[in-house]
Amino acid sequence: MDNRNLFVVDGLERLISSMQQSKLLRCAITDCSWAFKFMSLNEIHDCYEAFRRHCVDMHELALDDSETTMSLDTQSWMMRLAKADC
């Protein structure tokens, strides 16, 4: 395995390890109490779905909005909602 592949594998191992320790993702919007508890990477799709429903219900995201993106910040374990650059 070359150095680039080792870097990717090491990064994934660190991500999985930190996820196993954290187990809780939060909404990055100030004063928002939404959180999603998970046990493994297999649940990340469920997390994105739950976060999208939360944003529709609490942060006025339109159901058919295709310009807004959701992202996962693994440094702070926050889900972020951002308007996509057009």
Secondary structure, DSSP 8 states (H G I E B T S, - for coil): --HHHHHHHHHHHHHHHHHHHH-EEEE-STT---EEE-SSGGGHHHHHHHHHHHHHHHS---TT--SEEEEEETTTTEEEEEE---
